[in-house]
Amino acid sequence: MQPIIITGGPGAGKTTLLNAMEKKGYLVFPEASRALIQQQSQLEGGVLPWTDLPAFAQLCLEMMTEQRNLAGKGTIPAMVDRAVGDICAYLTIGGEPVADHYLEAAKGYYPTVFCCAPNRDIYVQDEERPHSFAEAEQIHRQLVETYLALGYRVEGVPWGSVEERACWVQTRLRQG
C-alpha cells in the first residue's frame, strides 16, 4: 500500500486533520521533521534545519523512508504528516541543491497529495515553527510546486471543521 501524503505550510491544520483520520481508522505517521527538531534541540550540537539544513534533510530522509517502509507493510491505509517531497521543497527554499537520491526517494507514495494551506486564524509560532505567516505561505507555495514537479496530483484541502476536512479527504480517496 502506498502511503498517503498530507502536507502544506506550517499552521495549516495538518496534524489535527491527521488525528481525525486516525480516528477514522487510518494508520497515521507523525511529522518526522517536528520530532527530529524536538530530539535534536535537546542534544549538544544537535542538527537543526536553521543551522545545518543539508544534514537535517538527511535525518528527515532516513526517518521518512522508515515511515514509508512501515506503512507499506500495513494492512490498512496509512497517512504521513509530510513526506520526502517536503524535504525537496525545504532544500529549494533554503537555496540548497536537491540531490538525485531525494528525488528518487520522493517516489512511491499515493499519486494524490493532499495539501493544507496555512490559516492566519490558527497560526502560532513556537520552538519548532519559527516561521512568520508570510514564510508559511511561501513554504506552502513551494510544496505545491515541488509535488507537481515530482509528478503528483495536488489537491487543496478546503477549510471547514475538522470533521468536514476529514470527510472531504475520505471522499477523494474513495473516488481514487
Protein Blocks (a to p, Z undefined) as FASTA:
>chain_A
ZZdddeddehklmmmmmmmmmmnopacdddfklmmmmmmmmpghiacfklommlmmmmmm
mmmmmmmmmmmmpmbdcddehifklmmmmmmmnopacdfklmmmmgoiafbdcdddddfk
lgccdfklmbcfklmmmmmmmmmmmmmmnopacddddeddfklmmmmmmmmmmnZZ
